[in-house]
Amino acid sequence: MSELTHLDEHGRARMVDVGDKPITAREARASARLRMAPETLEALRAGTTKKGDALATARIAGIQAAKRTPELIPLCHTIALTKVEVRFELRADGVAIETVARCADRTGVEMEALTAASVAALTLYDMLKAMDRGMVIEAVQLEAKSGGRSGDWHR
């Protein structure tokens, strides 16, 4: 059990102690996609969705979700976020979502970026479901991370 960082010697879940790690600048980018019917995409593009500005609402939801990641993911540390950005690209089959999260802290910011992308996609689904219950959230993934002991990683 000692090889598993989030379990103690008795197999119980624990939060890893990062107190001795140096504070470094860290950044993570994540993405998600939301596929939808052409009519739904056209309404989103035209701004004629029934619930209002779906993209603005999803952007705020993604930012708020990143800030609340430790409340949602049990063993995540609370970190000092310095930036959260949520961007959307309307494509032929739906919406591509990209998020960026930055911090200066002792542990990474990947979960915050992933949580922001996930919640932004879920919020778009919620805002558009009256028009299209067949939407599909797919490919929530880490695109890149930098900083910390493990260095840089790119998909």
PyMOL commands that set and color helices and strands:
alter all, ss='L'
color gray80, all
select helices_A, chain A and resi 38-46+54-67+69-72+110-128
alter helices_A, ss='H'
color red, helices_A
select strands_A, chain A and resi 24-35+81-91+94-105+136-146+153-154
alter strands_A, ss='S'
color yellow, strands_A
deselect
rebuild
show_as cartoon
